Structures are given as C-alpha cells and as structure tokens.
Amino acid sequence: MQANRQRGNHSVSKLTESEQTEVCSEAHGLQANRREIRFSKHASERLTDRNIELSDGQLKRLTDGTHKAGEKGINDSLVIMDELAFIVNVKNNTVITAMDSSEADESVFTNIDGAVIV
C-alpha cells in the first residue's frame, strides 16, 4: 500500500485494484466476525419455556461454533454446548430451536448437515 496514507484512514480511490480487494476483504471479514447470533421467534419461545438462560460466555461460544460450522460449509448445524443443544441456520446466523440435555437425550436430529461441539 502507498506509504503516504495513515492506517485506518484509507481512501479507496487512491488504492490500486489489488489493495482495494484487500481492504474490502478485510472489511467483509470484520463484518462477518461481528455478526452476532440471532434467535428465531420459535427458539426464543423454547428458551423461555425451558427456562434456559445463556451467559455472555455461552453466547460467544455459540456464535463461535456457528462461525466454525460456516467455515466448514455447513448450512444447518447442531451445536452442542454444555448441557444444551441448538439447531442453527448458519447462513442466516439464526438459532432455530434450543433444548436442554433432558429433552435431547433420546432425540433424533434431522435436516442438519453437520454438528459442532463447543
């Protein structure tokens, strides 16, 4: 990159094409990493009905697990964490449903193409 620019103050028009691609890729990566996990209406209701409360640390682990699933090309993932199981639509970064271990003990999970244990 040109030496006369200050870090963090990039003017895209002054960058070469390869530098523009690099800046855009970095920005896209930061946006993707900042995307927080969302909960569908159904998942929110299940969390409430099942008295499941997630700590900030658990939310971070769930988000990280979802990102890992995406990196592996998984579209719909089972994410297992502590005594909890989540079905996550990875593309939309959305939890579809959630359950605790007592409900997941003898359950069959369908319509998933991968699983992540965090």
C-alpha positions as CSV (number, residue, x, y, z in Angstrom):
1,M,0.0,0.0,0.0
2,Q,1.1,3.6,-0.5
3,A,3.3,4.9,2.3
4,N,1.7,8.3,2.5
5,R,-1.7,7.1,3.9
6,Q,-2.3,6.8,7.6
7,R,-3.6,3.5,9.0
8,G,-7.4,3.3,9.3
9,N,-7.9,6.3,7.0
10,H,-8.0,4.7,3.6
11,S,-9.3,6.4,0.5
12,V,-10.4,3.6,-1.8
13,S,-10.0,5.8,-4.9
14,K,-6.2,6.1,-4.2
15,L,-5.7,2.4,-3.8
16,T,-4.6,0.0,-6.5
17,E,-7.1,-2.6,-7.6
18,S,-5.3,-5.3,-5.5
19,E,-5.2,-3.0,-2.5
20,Q,-8.9,-2.3,-2.9
21,T,-9.6,-6.0,-2.9
22,E,-7.5,-6.5,0.2
23,V,-9.3,-3.7,2.1
24,C,-12.7,-4.9,1.0
25,S,-11.8,-8.5,2.1
26,E,-10.6,-7.3,5.5
27,A,-13.8,-5.2,6.0
28,H,-16.0,-8.1,5.0
29,G,-14.2,-10.4,7.4
30,L,-14.6,-8.0,10.2
31,Q,-18.3,-7.6,9.5
32,A,-18.8,-11.4,9.4
33,N,-17.0,-11.8,12.7
34,R,-19.1,-9.1,14.3
35,R,-22.3,-10.7,13.3
36,E,-24.0,-11.9,16.5
37,I,-26.2,-14.9,16.7
38,R,-29.9,-14.3,16.4
39,F,-32.8,-16.3,17.8
40,S,-35.9,-17.1,15.8
41,K,-39.3,-16.5,17.5
42,H,-39.6,-20.3,17.9
43,A,-36.1,-20.5,19.5
44,S,-36.8,-17.6,21.8
45,E,-40.1,-19.2,23.0
46,R,-38.3,-22.5,23.6
47,L,-35.6,-20.8,25.7
48,T,-38.3,-19.1,27.7
49,D,-40.4,-22.3,28.1
50,R,-37.4,-24.4,29.1
51,N,-36.0,-21.8,31.5
52,I,-32.7,-21.7,29.5
53,E,-30.7,-18.5,30.1
54,L,-27.4,-18.1,28.3
55,S,-24.5,-16.3,29.8
56,D,-22.4,-13.9,27.7
57,G,-19.7,-16.5,27.6
58,Q,-22.2,-19.1,26.3
59,L,-23.5,-16.7,23.6
60,K,-19.9,-16.1,22.5
61,R,-19.2,-19.9,22.3
62,L,-22.5,-20.4,20.4
63,T,-21.5,-17.6,18.0
64,D,-18.0,-19.1,17.6
65,G,-19.4,-22.6,17.0
66,T,-21.8,-21.2,14.3
67,H,-18.8,-19.4,12.6
68,K,-16.8,-22.7,12.7
69,A,-19.7,-24.5,11.1
70,G,-19.9,-21.9,8.3
71,E,-16.1,-22.2,7.7
72,K,-16.7,-25.9,7.1
73,G,-19.5,-25.3,4.6
74,I,-22.3,-26.4,7.0
75,N,-25.7,-24.9,6.3
76,D,-27.8,-26.2,9.1
77,S,-25.9,-27.3,12.2
78,L,-26.4,-29.0,15.5
79,V,-24.4,-27.1,18.1
80,I,-23.8,-28.8,21.4
81,M,-22.6,-26.8,24.3
82,D,-22.6,-27.7,28.0
83,E,-25.9,-29.4,28.6
84,L,-27.6,-27.7,25.7
85,A,-28.3,-28.4,22.0
86,F,-29.1,-25.8,19.4
87,I,-30.2,-26.2,15.8
88,V,-28.7,-23.2,13.9
89,N,-29.2,-22.0,10.3
90,V,-25.6,-21.0,9.7
91,K,-26.2,-18.9,6.6
92,N,-28.7,-16.6,8.5
93,N,-26.7,-16.9,11.7
94,T,-30.0,-17.8,13.4
95,V,-30.8,-20.3,16.2
96,I,-33.9,-22.3,15.0
97,T,-34.6,-24.2,18.3
98,A,-32.9,-25.0,21.6
99,M,-33.2,-27.7,24.2
100,D,-31.5,-28.9,27.3
101,S,-30.0,-32.4,27.8
102,S,-33.1,-33.9,29.2
103,E,-35.0,-33.2,26.0
104,A,-32.1,-34.0,23.7
105,D,-31.3,-37.3,25.4
106,E,-33.3,-39.5,23.1
107,S,-34.0,-37.1,20.2
108,V,-33.3,-37.6,16.6
109,F,-32.0,-34.5,14.8
110,T,-33.0,-34.3,11.2
111,N,-32.4,-31.7,8.4
112,I,-28.9,-30.9,9.6
113,D,-25.7,-31.3,7.6
114,G,-23.2,-31.0,10.4
115,A,-22.6,-30.8,14.1
116,V,-20.2,-28.7,16.2
117,I,-19.4,-29.3,19.9
118,V,-18.2,-26.2,21.8
